[in-house]
Amino acid sequence: MTTSPTPRRAGRPPRTSRAQIVAAARKIIDTEGWEKLTLRRLAAQLGIGTTTLYHHVRDREDLLILLINDVVEQHPLSDVPTEPRDRIVAAATTMRDALAAAPWAAEVLATDGFLARVGPGAITLVETIVAAATEYGCTHEQAVRVFRSLWYFTVGEIVVRTRTARRPKDFRFAALGDLDPATHPQLVAIGDELWQRVSAGDHYEESLRAFVDGLLAQAIG
């Protein structure tokens, strides 16, 4: 005589942790791109219902902010310099490093108003820059302008490099040598090879220091 297996008692589904959500979402982004990340797609990846996922995140934007906060937490600001100018440079560089680790985040955050949703790690970077600018002698309005200028500079750096990396293999730069030297003498003199070599280099920190010096001098000059 054979006995049929005892049916499993229905119960609560296994709990899904933040770490599991983050790991699964990153896998989707790494393999398919951040544009393909949806709550429905993520729920399928985790093997849970979309309704269950809503217990952890409100919507897709909330999910992306969760991922961004996780990246920023992995890039804390350490060895904070004493001098305000150097502190601004250190915080902006940390901000760049975090975005470089998740370049899609720059496109997600390329709108005003994100400060209301990001976590303590990101807020600390903003506070550090604004506080250092104020200590240097900026008014609060000038300090906000300093941060926003650095933010545009940093996001622009990441977005351009990310999109450049995605270009087709047969992409062709504009041929500077084909320009008329009578109307564009400097571009013709620079030429394609030099322009491309400079473009491919990492000059962020060098440019950042010069940019910060200019912003601070303009603010209190």
C-alpha positions in Angstrom: 0.0 0.0 0.0 1.4 3.4 -1.0 0.8 6.5 0.9 0.5 9.9 -0.7 2.9 12.6 0.6 1.5 14.9 3.2 0.6 18.2 1.5 2.5 21.2 2.8 0.6 23.5 5.0 0.2 26.9 3.4 2.0 29.6 5.3 3.7 32.9 4.9 6.1 33.2 2.0 9.8 33.4 3.0 10.8 36.9 4.0 12.8 39.0 1.4 15.6 41.1 2.8 16.9 44.4 1.7 20.2 42.7 0.7 18.3 40.3 -1.5 16.4 43.0 -3.2 19.5 45.1 -3.8 21.5 42.1 -5.1 18.7 41.0 -7.5 18.1 44.6 -8.7 21.8 45.0 -9.4 21.9 41.8 -11.4 19.1 43.0 -13.6 20.9 46.4 -14.1 24.2 44.7 -14.8 22.8 42.3 -17.4 19.9 44.3 -18.9 20.5 47.9 -18.0 18.7 50.1 -15.4 16.0 51.0 -17.9 14.8 47.4 -17.7 14.5 47.4 -14.0 10.8 47.3 -13.0 9.1 46.0 -9.9 7.5 43.3 -11.9 10.8 42.2 -13.3 12.5 42.3 -9.9 9.7 40.3 -8.3 10.1 37.6 -10.9 13.8 37.6 -10.3 13.2 37.1 -6.6 10.5 34.6 -7.1 7.9 36.6 -5.1 4.7 38.4 -6.0 4.8 42.1 -6.9 2.5 42.8 -4.0 5.1 41.4 -1.6 7.7 43.7 -3.1 5.5 46.7 -2.4 6.1 46.0 1.3 9.7 47.1 0.8 9.5 49.8 -1.9 6.7 52.2 -2.9 7.5 52.4 -6.6 10.3 52.1 -9.1 11.8 55.4 -8.2 11.9 54.3 -4.5 13.7 51.2 -5.6 16.3 53.1 -7.6 16.9 55.4 -4.6 17.4 52.4 -2.4 20.1 51.1 -4.8 21.7 54.5 -4.9 21.8 54.8 -1.1 23.4 51.4 -0.9 26.1 52.4 -3.3 26.8 55.6 -1.4 27.0 53.7 1.9 29.8 51.7 0.3 31.8 54.9 -0.5 31.9 56.8 2.8 33.8 60.0 3.1 37.0 59.1 5.1 40.0 61.1 6.2 38.2 64.4 6.1 40.7 67.2 5.5 40.9 70.2 7.9 41.0 72.9 5.3 37.5 73.8 3.9 38.7 73.9 0.3 40.3 70.4 0.6 37.2 69.1 2.3 35.0 70.2 -0.7 37.4 68.4 -3.1 37.4 65.3 -0.9 33.5 65.2 -0.7 33.1 65.8 -4.4 35.6 63.1 -5.3 33.8 60.7 -3.0 30.6 61.6 -4.8 32.2 60.9 -8.2 33.6 57.6 -7.0 30.1 56.5 -5.8 28.5 57.5 -9.1 31.3 55.8 -11.1 30.5 52.5 -9.3 26.9 52.8 -10.4 27.0 55.2 -13.5 23.2 54.7 -14.1 22.7 56.6 -10.8 23.9 59.8 -12.4 21.0 59.7 -14.9 18.5 58.9 -12.2 19.6 61.8 -10.1 19.9 64.3 -13.0 16.9 66.2 -11.7 16.4 68.7 -8.9 14.7 67.6 -5.7 16.5 64.3 -5.0 17.8 65.5 -1.6 14.3 64.8 -0.1 14.7 61.0 -0.8 18.4 60.1 -0.6 19.9 58.5 2.6 22.2 59.8 5.3 25.4 59.0 3.3 24.5 61.2 0.4 23.1 63.9 2.6 26.4 63.9 4.5 28.3 64.6 1.3 26.1 67.6 0.5 26.3 68.9 4.1 30.1 68.6 4.0 30.4 70.6 0.8 27.9 73.3 1.9 29.4 73.6 5.4 33.0 73.8 4.0 31.9 76.6 1.6 30.2 78.5 4.4 33.3 78.1 6.6 35.4 79.4 3.7 33.3 82.6 3.8 30.4 81.9 1.4 26.9 82.9 2.3 24.3 80.1 2.4 23.1 81.1 -1.1 26.7 81.0 -2.4 27.3 77.7 -0.7 24.3 76.2 -2.4 25.6 77.5 -5.8 28.9 75.9 -5.1 27.3 72.5 -4.5 25.1 72.7 -7.5 28.0 73.7 -9.8 30.0 70.8 -8.5 27.0 68.5 -8.9 26.5 69.5 -12.5 30.2 69.1 -13.1 30.3 65.6 -11.5 27.1 64.3 -13.1 28.2 65.5 -16.5 31.5 63.7 -16.1 29.8 60.4 -15.3 27.1 60.7 -17.9 29.5 61.6 -20.7 31.9 58.7 -19.9 29.0 56.2 -19.5 27.4 57.1 -22.8 30.8 57.2 -24.5 31.5 53.6 -23.3 28.2 52.5 -24.9 29.0 53.9 -28.4 29.2 51.5 -31.3 32.6 50.0 -32.2 32.5 51.7 -35.6 31.8 55.1 -34.0 33.9 57.8 -35.7 34.9 61.0 -34.1 34.5 64.2 -36.0 37.6 64.6 -38.3 39.2 67.8 -37.1 41.8 67.5 -39.8 39.0 68.0 -42.4 38.1 71.4 -41.1 39.1 74.6 -42.8 42.3 75.9 -41.1 41.3 79.4 -42.2 38.2 79.4 -40.0 39.2 76.8 -37.3 43.0 77.0 -37.0 43.3 75.8 -33.4 41.1 72.7 -33.9 43.0 71.7 -37.0 46.3 72.2 -35.2 45.1 70.0 -32.3 43.9 67.2 -34.6 42.0 64.1 -33.9 44.7 62.1 -32.1 45.4 64.7 -29.4 41.7 65.5 -28.9 40.8 61.8 -28.4 43.8 61.2 -26.1 42.9 64.0 -23.8 39.2 63.0 -23.9 40.1 59.5 -22.9 42.2 60.6 -19.9 40.9 61.0 -16.3 41.4 64.6 -15.4 38.5 64.9 -13.0 40.4 65.6 -9.8 42.8 68.0 -11.4 39.9 69.9 -13.0 37.9 69.7 -9.8 40.6 71.5 -7.8 40.8 74.3 -10.3 37.0 74.5 -10.5 36.6 74.7 -6.7 39.3 77.4 -6.5 37.4 79.4 -9.1 34.0 78.9 -7.4 35.3 80.0 -4.0 37.2 82.9 -5.4 34.1 84.1 -7.3 31.9 83.7 -4.2 34.0 85.7 -1.8 36.0 87.9 -4.2 
